Amino acid sequence: MADLITPRTLSGFRDRLPREAMAKEKLLQRLSGVFESFGFAPIETPHLEYADILIKHGSDEIQKELYRFKDHGGRDVVLRFDQTVPLARFISQYRNELDLPFKRFAIGNVFRGERAQRGRYREFTQCDFDFIGSDSIACDAEIIQVIYASLAALEIHEFTIWVNHRSILNGICEHFGITEVESFLRAIDKLDKIGTEGVAQELASLMPAEKIDEVLHIITMRQVVSIEEFLDSVAYMKDWNAQLKKGLEELEAMFEILKHLEMDSSKVRIDLAIARGLGYYTGIVYETTLDRLKNIGSVCSGGRYDNLTKSFSKEPLSGVGASIGLDRLLAALEELGLTLGASTSARVLIACMDKGYFGFAHKVAESLRRSGIYTEVYPEAQKLKKQLSYANNKGHEYCLIIGESEFNSHTFTLKNMTTGMQLESLSFLRALEIMRD
């Protein structure tokens, strides 16, 4: 006998059993509905791109995590590490076929060879939504609205959308004479991981030691009062340079739009340490954390990128968008006990007590499906206890039982698998009415 292959998955990759796969599918359906309600249209791009499309973008850290190889035609290719750079290629390639501003959403898997940990994998699903072709701060405000509406649609109510502006960070660098801006951004982006002391050590090589405490005081400012009070408290920095003036004024303009909406304003706050790791952000940036599970990191992040298409086109196209990390969000929802637990899409299981009833059972199932009720027929005539256990384990809401008396009278026994209530001698229409309530 040949040696058997041990079934296993690569480190950092994972399978999904039906229960988790269905929870993911339901989340995607809700998110797609939110995106479409704002007028975003779906697009798709390949998992593989030419290497020169991707290698010029992203941080040095991400460059080390790329899955890069030669394909069968000897072409230098890379698995996409996000969906924003492919979007820039897409926009430039199909520019004459798209109306601007262009609003798109894309849902698909991306790949990064980073260290696997809770909620972080080497293959993961991103749900991106972006505005392309408008400099209006109204677009930035709408991205926040989409983030807010998306989490509400997933029945998540305890979250905070943290915002900042890259011009504020650039202005701080200019004011304090920090010339290595990218190194500065990478250092403060680690604030939650290494703390102020760790960041101070990294800043020591970038600026005079006597200025480090003042910089740390500024970048650790996080809004805990009203937005008006916070913006008033940092307004003095507008006089430092044009970069800070621009950043603070654009945040003011965005919050001026948001204040007219029926949103809980306490869920959108400024955090001057938010930098976002990718190098192409140029304006307002976002990170969203769950209040009860902050250590899992951001579940939705993004920002404005004014120069992304410059590698593909001489036409400057501004964009702003965000990405929901679905795998991290699913891990968080599971930990919070908020995931939907069924491992079947069928609401009803039909249980037959005799194999002679299967023709009738499948006819009933067909009628239920035509009436909009997803239905599964248990394929064997086994003891009722076993069939009910199957329905309970998979998460069917109802079990429609066909025994001898039901078969002869063309009636049904209907059991509610949640409450345990059982009704007998029901007509098809009456059973359908109950299941639709």
C-alpha positions as CSV (number, residue, x, y, z in Angstrom):
1,M,0.0,0.0,0.0
2,A,1.3,3.4,-0.9
3,D,2.2,5.8,1.9
4,L,-0.7,8.0,2.8
5,I,-0.3,11.7,2.7
6,T,-1.0,13.5,6.0
7,P,-3.8,16.1,5.5
8,R,-2.6,19.5,6.7
9,T,-2.7,23.2,5.8
10,L,0.2,25.6,5.4
11,S,1.1,27.7,8.3
12,G,-0.8,31.0,8.2
13,F,-3.5,29.6,6.0
14,R,-6.7,27.9,7.1
15,D,-9.8,26.0,6.1
16,R,-13.3,27.1,7.0
17,L,-15.9,24.6,8.3
18,P,-19.5,25.2,7.2
19,R,-20.5,27.1,10.3
20,E,-17.7,29.6,10.0
21,A,-18.0,29.8,6.2
22,M,-21.7,30.5,6.5
23,A,-21.1,33.2,9.1
24,K,-18.6,34.8,6.7
25,E,-21.0,34.6,3.8
26,K,-23.8,36.3,5.8
27,L,-21.4,39.1,6.8
28,L,-20.4,39.6,3.2
29,Q,-24.0,39.8,2.1
30,R,-24.7,42.5,4.7
31,L,-21.6,44.5,3.8
32,S,-22.3,44.3,0.1
33,G,-25.8,45.7,0.8
34,V,-24.3,48.6,2.7
35,F,-21.8,49.4,0.0
36,E,-24.5,49.3,-2.7
37,S,-26.8,51.5,-0.6
38,F,-24.2,54.3,-0.9
39,G,-23.9,53.8,-4.7
40,F,-20.6,51.8,-4.7
41,A,-20.4,49.4,-7.6
42,P,-18.5,46.0,-7.4
43,I,-15.4,45.2,-9.5
44,E,-13.0,42.3,-9.5
45,T,-9.2,42.2,-10.2
46,P,-6.9,39.1,-10.4
47,H,-5.1,37.7,-7.4
48,L,-1.9,37.8,-9.5
49,E,-0.4,41.0,-10.8
50,Y,2.9,41.7,-12.7
51,A,5.6,42.3,-10.1
52,D,6.3,45.8,-11.3
53,I,2.7,46.8,-10.6
54,L,3.0,46.0,-6.9
55,I,6.7,46.2,-5.8
56,K,6.8,50.0,-5.9
57,H,4.0,50.4,-3.4
58,G,3.6,49.6,0.3
59,S,6.0,49.9,3.2
60,D,9.4,48.2,3.4
61,E,7.9,45.7,5.7
62,I,5.2,44.7,3.2
63,Q,7.9,44.4,0.5
64,K,9.5,41.6,2.5
65,E,6.1,39.8,2.9
66,L,5.3,39.6,-0.9
67,Y,4.7,36.2,-2.5
68,R,6.7,36.7,-5.6
69,F,7.6,34.1,-8.2
70,K,8.0,33.2,-11.9
71,D,4.9,31.8,-13.5
72,H,5.0,29.1,-16.2
73,G,5.6,31.7,-18.9
74,G,8.6,33.1,-17.0
75,R,6.8,36.2,-16.0
76,D,7.7,38.0,-12.8
77,V,4.5,38.0,-10.8
78,V,3.2,38.7,-7.3
79,L,0.2,37.7,-5.3
80,R,-1.7,41.0,-4.4
81,F,-1.0,42.2,-0.9
82,D,-4.0,44.5,-0.8
83,Q,-6.7,45.7,-3.2
84,T,-5.8,49.4,-3.4
85,V,-2.8,49.1,-5.7
86,P,-4.6,46.8,-8.1
87,L,-7.4,49.5,-8.1
88,A,-4.9,52.1,-9.2
89,R,-3.8,49.9,-12.1
90,F,-7.5,49.2,-12.9
91,I,-8.5,52.9,-12.9
92,S,-5.5,53.8,-15.1
93,Q,-6.1,50.9,-17.5
94,Y,-9.9,51.5,-18.0
95,R,-9.9,55.3,-17.5
96,N,-11.8,56.0,-20.7
97,E,-14.6,53.5,-19.7
98,L,-15.2,54.9,-16.2
99,D,-17.2,57.9,-15.1
100,L,-15.5,60.1,-12.4
101,P,-15.9,60.2,-9.5
102,F,-15.8,56.4,-9.5
103,K,-17.1,54.5,-6.5
104,R,-16.2,50.9,-6.2
105,F,-16.2,48.1,-3.7
106,A,-14.2,44.8,-4.1
107,I,-14.3,41.7,-1.9
108,G,-11.5,39.2,-2.3
109,N,-8.5,37.4,-0.8
110,V,-5.0,39.0,-0.5
111,F,-1.7,37.6,0.6
112,R,1.1,38.7,3.0
113,G,3.8,36.4,4.3
114,E,3.7,37.9,7.8
115,R,3.8,36.0,11.1
116,A,0.5,34.3,11.7
117,Q,-1.4,35.3,14.9
118,R,-4.9,35.6,16.3
119,G,-7.1,37.2,13.6
120,R,-4.1,37.6,11.2
121,Y,-3.4,35.1,8.5
122,R,-1.2,35.0,5.4
123,E,-4.3,34.7,3.2
124,F,-7.2,36.9,4.3
125,T,-10.3,38.5,2.8
126,Q,-10.5,42.3,2.4
127,C,-13.7,44.2,1.7
128,D,-12.6,47.5,0.1
129,F,-14.7,50.6,-0.8
130,D,-13.2,53.6,-2.5
131,F,-13.9,57.0,-4.0
132,I,-11.7,57.8,-7.0
133,G,-11.4,61.2,-8.8
134,S,-12.6,63.7,-6.3
135,D,-10.7,65.9,-3.8
136,S,-13.8,66.8,-1.9
137,I,-13.7,66.3,1.8
138,A,-17.3,65.1,1.5
139,C,-15.8,61.8,0.2
140,D,-13.7,61.4,3.3
141,A,-16.8,62.0,5.4
142,E,-18.8,59.5,3.4
143,I,-16.1,56.8,4.0
144,I,-16.7,57.3,7.7
145,Q,-20.4,56.9,7.1
146,V,-19.9,53.6,5.3
147,I,-17.7,52.3,8.1
148,Y,-20.3,53.3,10.7
149,A,-23.2,51.8,8.7
150,S,-21.2,48.6,8.0
151,L,-20.6,47.9,11.7
152,A,-24.2,48.7,12.5
153,A,-25.4,46.2,9.8
154,L,-23.2,43.6,11.5
155,E,-25.0,44.4,14.8
156,I,-21.7,45.8,16.3
157,H,-22.5,48.8,18.5
158,E,-19.4,49.2,20.7
159,F,-16.6,50.6,18.4
160,T,-14.6,53.7,17.7
161,I,-13.4,55.1,14.4
162,W,-10.1,56.9,15.1
163,V,-9.0,59.5,12.5
164,N,-5.9,61.6,11.9
165,H,-4.4,63.4,8.9
166,R,-1.0,62.6,7.4
167,S,-0.4,66.4,6.9
168,I,-0.6,66.8,10.6
169,L,2.2,64.2,11.1
170,N,4.2,65.7,8.2
171,G,3.8,69.2,9.8
172,I,5.0,67.9,13.1
173,C,8.1,66.5,11.4
174,E,8.7,69.8,9.7
175,H,8.2,71.8,12.9
176,F,10.7,69.7,14.9
177,G,13.2,69.3,12.1
178,I,12.6,65.5,11.5
179,T,13.8,64.8,8.0
180,E,13.3,61.0,7.9
181,V,9.5,61.2,7.8
182,E,8.9,57.5,6.9
183,S,11.0,56.4,9.8
184,F,9.1,58.7,12.1
185,L,5.8,57.3,10.9
186,R,6.9,53.7,11.3
187,A,8.0,54.5,14.9
188,I,4.7,56.1,16.0
189,D,2.7,53.4,14.2
190,K,4.2,51.0,16.8
191,L,2.9,53.0,19.8
192,D,0.3,50.4,20.8
193,K,2.9,47.6,20.5
194,I,6.0,49.1,22.2
195,G,4.6,52.0,24.2
196,T,5.9,55.5,24.6
197,E,9.3,54.4,25.9
198,G,9.9,52.1,22.9
199,V,8.8,54.9,20.5
200,A,11.1,57.3,22.4
201,Q,14.1,55.0,21.8
202,E,13.3,54.8,18.1
203,L,12.9,58.6,17.8
204,A,16.3,59.2,19.5
205,S,18.1,58.6,16.2
206,L,15.7,60.9,14.3
207,M,15.6,64.1,16.4
208,P,17.3,66.0,19.3
209,A,16.8,64.2,22.6
210,E,15.4,67.4,24.3
211,K,12.5,67.5,21.9
212,I,11.3,63.9,22.2
213,D,9.1,64.4,25.2
214,E,7.3,67.3,23.5
215,V,6.7,65.3,20.3
216,L,5.5,62.3,22.3
217,H,3.1,64.6,24.2
218,I,1.6,65.8,20.9
219,I,1.3,62.4,19.1
220,T,-0.3,60.8,22.1
221,M,-3.1,63.3,22.2
222,R,-6.3,61.4,21.8
223,Q,-9.8,63.0,21.8
224,V,-11.7,62.4,25.0
225,V,-13.7,65.6,25.0
226,S,-16.1,66.9,22.3
227,I,-14.7,67.4,18.8
228,E,-15.1,71.2,19.1
229,E,-13.1,71.2,22.4
230,F,-10.4,69.0,21.0
231,L,-9.9,71.0,17.8
232,D,-9.8,74.2,19.8
233,S,-7.1,72.7,22.0
234,V,-4.8,72.0,19.1
235,A,-5.7,75.0,16.9
236,Y,-2.4,76.7,18.0
237,M,-0.5,74.3,15.8
238,K,-2.0,75.8,12.7
239,D,0.5,78.6,13.1
240,W,3.5,76.3,13.0
241,N,3.4,75.6,9.2
242,A,1.1,75.1,6.2
243,Q,1.0,71.3,6.5
244,L,-0.5,71.4,10.0
245,K,-2.9,74.2,9.0
246,K,-4.1,72.0,6.1
247,G,-4.5,68.9,8.1
248,L,-6.4,70.5,11.0
249,E,-8.7,72.5,8.7
250,E,-9.6,69.4,6.7
251,L,-10.5,67.5,9.8
252,E,-12.6,70.5,10.9
253,A,-14.4,70.4,7.5
254,M,-15.0,66.7,7.7
255,F,-16.5,66.9,11.2
256,E,-18.7,69.8,10.1
257,I,-20.3,67.4,7.6
258,L,-20.6,64.6,10.1
259,K,-22.3,66.7,12.8
260,H,-25.5,67.0,10.6
261,L,-26.0,63.2,10.6
262,E,-27.9,60.9,12.9
263,M,-24.6,59.2,14.1
264,D,-23.3,58.8,17.6
265,S,-20.6,61.4,17.4
266,S,-18.7,59.8,20.3
267,K,-17.8,56.9,18.0
268,V,-15.7,59.1,15.7
269,R,-12.6,60.5,17.4
270,I,-9.2,62.0,16.6
271,D,-6.0,60.2,17.6
272,L,-2.8,62.0,16.5
273,A,-0.8,58.8,16.7
274,I,-2.7,57.1,13.8
275,A,-0.3,57.0,10.9
276,R,-1.2,53.9,8.9
277,G,1.7,51.8,7.8
278,L,1.3,52.0,4.0
279,G,3.4,54.7,2.4
280,Y,0.8,56.0,-0.1
281,Y,-1.6,57.7,2.3
282,T,-1.5,61.5,2.0
283,G,-4.6,62.9,3.8
284,I,-7.1,61.8,6.4
285,V,-6.5,58.2,7.7
286,Y,-8.8,55.9,9.6
287,E,-8.5,53.0,12.0
288,T,-11.5,51.3,13.7
289,T,-11.3,49.4,16.9
290,L,-13.8,47.3,18.9
291,D,-14.2,48.8,22.4
292,R,-14.5,45.4,24.1
293,L,-11.6,43.9,22.1
294,K,-9.0,46.6,21.5
295,N,-6.1,44.2,21.5
296,I,-7.2,42.6,18.3
297,G,-6.2,45.7,16.4
298,S,-8.0,47.7,13.7
299,V,-10.9,45.9,11.9
300,C,-11.4,48.6,9.3
301,S,-8.7,51.1,8.2
302,G,-7.8,53.3,5.3
303,G,-7.4,56.9,4.2
304,R,-6.8,59.3,1.3
305,Y,-4.1,58.6,-1.3
306,D,-3.6,61.5,-3.7
307,N,-0.7,60.0,-5.6
308,L,-1.5,56.4,-6.1
309,T,-2.0,56.4,-9.9
310,K,1.2,58.3,-10.6
311,S,3.0,55.1,-11.4
312,F,0.5,54.3,-14.1
313,S,-0.7,57.6,-15.5
314,K,0.3,61.3,-15.8
315,E,-3.3,62.2,-14.9
316,P,-3.4,62.9,-11.2
317,L,-6.4,61.1,-9.6
318,S,-7.2,61.5,-6.0
319,G,-8.8,58.7,-4.0
320,V,-10.0,57.8,-0.5
321,G,-11.2,54.6,0.8
322,A,-11.1,52.0,3.6
323,S,-10.8,48.2,4.0
324,I,-12.6,45.9,6.3
325,G,-10.4,43.0,7.4
326,L,-13.0,40.3,7.4
327,D,-11.0,37.5,9.0
328,R,-9.9,39.6,11.9
329,L,-13.5,40.8,12.3
330,L,-14.8,37.3,12.3
331,A,-12.3,36.3,14.9
332,A,-13.4,39.2,17.0
333,L,-17.1,38.5,16.6
334,E,-16.6,34.9,17.6
335,E,-14.7,36.0,20.8
336,L,-17.5,38.4,21.6
337,G,-20.2,35.7,20.9
338,L,-21.8,37.7,18.1
339,T,-21.4,35.3,15.2
340,L,-24.3,33.6,13.6
341,G,-24.1,29.9,14.5
342,A,-26.0,27.9,11.9
343,S,-24.0,25.6,9.5
344,T,-26.7,25.4,6.9
345,S,-28.7,27.9,4.8
346,A,-31.8,25.8,5.0
347,R,-34.3,26.9,7.6
348,V,-36.3,23.6,7.4
349,L,-35.3,20.0,7.6
350,I,-37.9,17.5,6.3
351,A,-37.7,14.2,8.3
352,C,-39.2,11.1,6.7
353,M,-40.1,8.1,8.9
354,D,-40.3,5.7,5.9
355,K,-38.4,5.6,2.6
356,G,-41.7,5.3,0.7
357,Y,-42.5,8.9,1.7
358,F,-39.5,10.5,-0.1
359,G,-41.3,11.4,-3.3
360,F,-43.9,13.3,-1.3
361,A,-41.2,14.9,0.9
362,H,-39.2,16.2,-2.1
363,K,-42.4,17.5,-3.6
364,V,-43.1,19.4,-0.4
365,A,-39.5,20.7,-0.3
366,E,-39.8,21.9,-3.9
367,S,-43.0,23.8,-2.9
368,L,-41.3,25.4,0.1
369,R,-38.3,26.5,-1.9
370,R,-40.6,28.1,-4.5
371,S,-42.2,29.9,-1.5
372,G,-38.8,31.3,-0.5
373,I,-38.2,28.8,2.4
374,Y,-34.7,27.1,2.0
375,T,-35.4,23.4,2.7
376,E,-33.3,20.3,3.2
377,V,-34.6,16.7,3.1
378,Y,-32.9,14.2,5.4
379,P,-31.8,11.4,2.9
380,E,-32.5,8.4,5.1
381,A,-35.6,7.1,6.9
382,Q,-34.0,6.8,10.4
383,K,-35.3,7.2,13.9
384,L,-36.8,10.6,14.6
385,K,-34.3,11.3,17.4
386,K,-31.4,11.0,15.0
387,Q,-33.0,13.3,12.5
388,L,-33.9,15.9,15.1
389,S,-30.3,15.8,16.5
390,Y,-29.0,16.4,12.9
391,A,-31.4,19.4,12.6
392,N,-30.3,20.8,16.0
393,N,-26.6,20.4,15.3
394,K,-26.8,22.1,11.9
395,G,-29.0,24.9,13.0
396,H,-32.3,24.3,11.2
397,E,-35.1,26.5,12.7
398,Y,-37.8,23.9,12.0
399,C,-38.2,20.2,11.4
400,L,-41.1,19.1,9.2
401,I,-42.0,15.5,10.1
402,I,-43.7,13.1,7.8
403,G,-44.9,9.9,9.4
404,E,-47.6,7.5,8.4
405,S,-50.5,9.6,9.5
406,E,-49.0,12.7,7.9
407,F,-48.4,10.9,4.7
408,N,-51.9,9.5,4.4
409,S,-53.6,12.8,5.3
410,H,-51.1,15.1,3.5
411,T,-50.6,17.0,6.7
412,F,-47.5,17.7,8.7
413,T,-46.0,17.8,12.2
414,L,-43.9,21.0,12.6
415,K,-41.3,21.2,15.4
416,N,-39.7,24.5,16.3
417,M,-36.0,23.6,17.0
418,T,-35.4,26.6,19.2
419,T,-38.4,26.6,21.5
420,G,-39.2,22.9,21.2
421,M,-42.9,23.6,20.5
422,Q,-44.5,21.0,18.2
423,L,-47.7,21.4,16.2
424,E,-49.5,18.5,14.6
425,S,-51.9,17.9,11.7
426,L,-51.0,21.2,9.9
427,S,-51.9,21.9,6.3
428,F,-49.1,22.9,4.0
429,L,-50.4,26.5,3.9
430,R,-50.6,26.7,7.7
431,A,-47.1,25.3,8.1
432,L,-45.8,27.8,5.6
433,E,-47.5,30.6,7.4
434,I,-45.9,29.7,10.7
435,M,-42.5,29.4,9.1
436,R,-42.9,32.8,7.5
437,D,-43.8,34.6,10.7
